[in-house]
Amino acid sequence: MAKNIQSLERAAAMLRLLAGGERRLGLSDIASSLDLAKGTAHGILRTLQAEGFVEQDPASGRYQLGAELLRLGNSYLDVHELRARALVWTDDLARSSGESVHLGVLHQHGVLVVHHVFRPDDSRQVLEVGAMQPLHSTALGKVLAAYDPVAHTEAVEVERKAFTPATVTELDAFEALLDLTRAKGWAADVEETWEGVASVAAPIHDRRRMPVGAIAITGAVERVCDGGELRSELVAAVRDCARAVSRDLGASRF
């Protein structure tokens, strides 16, 4: 039988310790609770902190669980629940808007489409569940990059490819777009990823106000936009849909 890796066992024990009892623990408390030398405990904590699994309070020096660990937990718990909770709302949104609706989550440096409702007409369409979309140019991606710190890091630390002449690739301009997204509560993609296609997306939050995904309406520019701007009724509809799903996930404030 293969032996367990001791350092991983100690890191797991440390995370369990931080998950229970007091909100924050000092180095001495952690080391004594796990019967570790302070130097060993500090090395593990430093590694976990570098990966975002542990955070250190700058004032007290005490440690607590980090946001990355919570995000990983959400990705396991919420993707399946997210899709289940969104089914009825996204069907209604496609029917009322007359356009395709996509539900996306952060995955491997991009947006994974986990649910797709076809445009309610007789046109030929391709199911996009399982497709990956870029973070920096799509409405779904910009919403996630604006609200999820991990998505933001992934979007700014990679090369942002220009898919069309409208794609924003320069870092300062991209950060300004994310600031605008947070201020408005929604993001747009007007021919930034695909010529002739426009999209509007809004974020979905869970009961901890953590961003767990986004919903988008996507369609031809001539239908989704009016005078070069996204139709206000579609913006309102996608925001209402995202709020409804968020409420079903336990979010209480918007």
N, C-alpha and C positions, 0 to 999 in steps of 0.2 A: 504494500500500500504506500502511495506517495505521501511524503511528509508535508504538513502544512508549512507555509512560509511565516516565520515568527513575526517579522516586521508588519506583515499584513494583518495578522491576528491582533497585534498590539494596536494598530491603527483602527481596526474595527472596534476593539474594546474601548478605545478613546472616544470614538464617535458615539457609541452607546452611552458612555458616561456623560458626555455633554448633552445628549438628548434627554436625559432624565435628571430629576432633582433640580438643583439651582440653575438659573439661567446662564450664569457665567462662572467659570472656575479658574483659579490661578494655577500656575505651573506646579507649585508644591502640592496643592490639593490633588491635581491629576496624577502626579508621580506617585504620591503615597497611596492613593486609591487603587492604582494598578500595580503597585509594588515594583516601580521602575526607578532607575537612577534619574536624577533631574536632567542630566545631559542627554540620555536616551529619549526621555519624554519630550524634551525641547526639540530634538531633531525631528521626531515624528510630527510634532505640532507645526514646525516650520514648513515641512513638506506639505502637510494638509492645508496650511494657510496659502502656500504658493499655488495650490490647485483650486483654491476657492472653497474647499470643504470646511474650513475653520476660519474664523475671523477673530482678531485680537482688538479689544477695546484700547484705544490709545491712551486714555486717561488712567485706567486702573491696571492695564496690562493683562487683564483676565481674558479667557477664551470662551467662544461660543460657536455654535454651528454656523456655517457660512451659507450664502445664498445659492451657490452652485449645488450643494447637497440637496437643498429644497427643490431646486429646479429639476434635478435628476429624479427625485421622488415624484414630482408632478408629472414628468414625462411618462413614468410607468403607470401612475394612477389615473391620469386625466385624459390621455389620448383616446382611450376606448370610451371612457365616460363622456368625454367632450363630443365625440361623434354621435353617441347615443342621445345626448341632450340636445344636440343641434339638428337632428333629423327633421323634426316637424317644423322648426323655425326656418330652416333653410329651404325646405319645400315651399313654405308660404312666401318666402322672399322671392324665390324664382318665379312663382306664379304671379305675384303682385307687380314685380318689376319687368317681367317678360324677358329676363336675361339669365345667363348662366350664373351659378353661385358656387364659390369654392370655399372650402374650410381648410386652413393650413396651419402647420406647427413647425417650429424650428427643428431642423434635423441635418446634421453633417454639413454645416456651413451654408445651408440654404433653407428653403421652405418646402416641406413635404405636403403635398395635397392629400388629405386623408378623407375628404368627402367632396363629391362634385354632383350638383344637381343640374341637369340639362336645361337649356333654354326651352320654355314650353311652347315649341312650335314643331312643325314637321321637318325641319331642316336636318341634314345629316351632321351628326356631332360625334366626337371621339371622347370616350371616358378618360379623364385625366387623373383618376385616383392612383397614387403612387408616383406621379410626376414630381420632379424637383423644379423649383423656381428660384431665381436669384434673389438675394436679400436687398441689394442696393437699388434695383430698378422697378420691381413689382410693388403694387400697393400692399399686398400681403407682407412682403419682405420689409418694406419701410415701416409698417406698423410694428412688426416684431422688433426691428432694430431700434425703434424709438422707445419702446416700453420694456424690453428685456435686455438687461446689461450684457448677458452672454451673446445674444444676437448682435448687439451693438458692437461689441469687440470684434466679432467675426466679420462684420460688414466693413469696419474701418481698417482692419489689419490685412486685408487681402486686396489684390488688384481689382478695381471695379471696371469691368469690361463695358465698352460702349456698344450696345446692341443696335441703337438707332442714333441719328443726330440729336435726339432729344434726351438721351441718357445722361444723367448727372454723374460724373466720375471724379471730379475734383473734391478733395476732402472737405474743405471749408464750406463749399456749396452743399455738399451732402449733409454735413452736420446742421447747416441752416434748415435744410428740408426736414430733418428729424425734429428740430426745435419747433418748426411750424406744425408738424404732425402732432406733437404733444399738446401744442396750444389749441389746435382745432379738434383733436380727438379722432382724426381719421387721416388717411393717406390716399394720394392719387397716383395713377400711372396713366398718363395720356401719351400713348405711342413712345414710351421710354423703353419698352421691352420688345413689343411687336408693333410694326407699323399698321395703322388702321384699327388698333385695338386700344380700348381705354378701360380702366378699372378703378374702383373705389373700395377701400377696406377699412375696417374698424377692429379694435382689439377686444379679445375676450379675457376676462379675469376670473379667478376662482375666489373662494371665501377669504383667502389671505391677501387678496388684491394682487396676486402674482399673475403676470400675463401668461396664459397657457395656449394661446392660439389667436387666429384672426379669421374674419369672414369677409369675402369680397364679392361684389357684383362685377362681372366682366362682359363686355360686348363691343360691338362695332362703334367707332367714334361717333358716327352720325346718329346713333341711337342713344348712346350714354352721355354724350355732351350736347350742349346747346350754346352756340356762339363761342366755341372753344373752351367753355367751362363745363365741368361736370354738372349734370342736372341736379338741382337742389333736392328734389324729391327722392332721388336715388341715394344721395348722401344721407338724408334723414332715415330712409328705410334700412340701409345697411347698419347704421348706428343703433337703431331701435332693435334690430335683430341681434346684434352683438350684446346689447344690454340684456335682452331677454335670455340668451344663453348663459350669460354671466350670472344672472339672478338664479337660474336653474342650478348653477354650480355652487351657489351659496354666497355670491358677492352681494353686499348690501348697499354699497355706495358707489356713485359714479360722478 
